[in-house]
Amino acid sequence: MSYNSLRKQIDDLTMPPPPPDGTEYAKIVGDPAVAGISGINVTNEKGVPVKINAQEVHTGPTGLDIPVLPDHPGDDATDDQIYEALGHLDAAVKTLGERQSGLAADAQKLLA
């Protein structure tokens, strides 16, 4: 599989069509510019309102910031482009961990 194929799979997972059960998943992990909001408001078991903040994990610049590399025959990525993309991937791993921690903190509020 190519680098850009993996990038597309990440986008497909973070910006899915709205699920039939009406969940708000895409509004939490997607791009707020696309989803139209920066999180969702829910009520915990005690009736207390809790905001679940968006934790952008799409591949765009405000998410994981994973660049697209040329992948057409005769238009190969340069070594510099590949090294830069690797740097973005390293940063994306850190960002993903931070976003996971943020989501976990918000989820804890539901249990409080």
C-alpha positions in Angstrom: 0.0 0.0 0.0 1.2 3.5 -0.7 1.7 6.3 1.8 -1.2 8.3 0.3 -3.5 5.3 0.5 -2.9 5.1 4.2 -3.5 8.8 4.5 -6.8 8.3 2.7 -7.8 5.5 5.1 -7.2 7.8 8.1 -9.4 10.4 6.5 -12.1 7.8 5.8 -12.0 6.8 9.4 -12.2 10.3 10.8 -14.7 11.8 8.4 -17.2 9.0 7.9 -20.8 9.6 6.7 -23.1 10.1 9.6 -23.9 6.8 11.2 -27.5 5.5 11.0 -27.8 5.5 14.8 -27.3 9.3 14.9 -24.1 9.3 16.9 -21.9 12.4 16.9 -18.5 10.6 16.2 -17.5 12.7 13.2 -18.2 15.9 15.1 -15.6 14.9 17.8 -12.7 13.6 15.6 -13.3 15.5 12.4 -12.4 18.9 11.2 -14.7 21.5 12.9 -14.7 23.5 9.6 -16.4 20.5 8.0 -18.4 19.2 10.9 -19.6 22.7 11.8 -19.0 22.4 15.5 -16.1 21.9 17.9 -17.5 19.1 20.0 -20.8 17.9 21.4 -22.8 18.5 24.6 -24.1 15.4 26.4 -25.6 14.8 29.8 -24.0 12.4 32.3 -26.0 9.8 34.3 -26.6 12.4 37.1 -28.1 14.9 34.6 -25.1 17.2 34.6 -24.3 18.7 31.1 -20.8 17.7 29.9 -19.0 19.0 26.8 -17.0 16.5 24.8 -14.5 18.7 23.0 -13.4 18.0 19.4 -10.1 16.1 19.2 -9.2 16.5 15.6 -7.5 13.4 14.1 -8.1 14.0 10.4 -5.1 14.3 8.2 -5.4 18.1 7.6 -3.2 20.9 9.0 -5.4 21.4 12.1 -5.5 17.6 12.7 -2.6 15.2 12.4 -1.1 17.3 9.6 -0.1 14.4 7.3 0.9 15.8 3.9 0.1 14.3 0.6 3.1 13.0 -1.4 3.2 12.8 -5.2 2.3 9.3 -6.3 1.8 9.5 -10.1 4.2 7.7 -12.4 7.0 10.0 -13.3 6.1 12.4 -10.5 7.9 10.7 -7.5 8.4 12.4 -4.2 11.8 13.8 -3.6 14.0 12.7 -0.7 13.4 16.0 1.0 9.6 15.6 0.7 9.8 12.1 2.1 12.0 13.2 5.1 9.6 16.1 5.7 6.6 13.7 5.6 8.4 11.4 8.1 8.8 14.4 10.4 5.1 15.1 10.1 4.3 11.5 10.9 6.5 11.6 14.1 4.6 14.8 15.1 1.3 13.1 14.3 2.0 10.2 16.7 2.6 12.8 19.5 -0.6 14.7 18.5 -2.7 11.6 18.4 -1.5 10.7 22.0 -2.4 14.2 23.2 -5.9 14.1 21.5 -6.5 10.7 23.0 -5.7 12.1 26.5 -8.0 15.0 25.9 -10.8 12.7 24.9 -10.2 10.4 27.9 -10.3 13.5 30.2 -13.7 14.5 28.7 -15.0 10.9 29.0 -14.0 10.9 32.7 -16.4 13.9 33.2 -19.2 11.6 32.1 -18.5 9.3 35.0 -18.2 12.1 37.6 
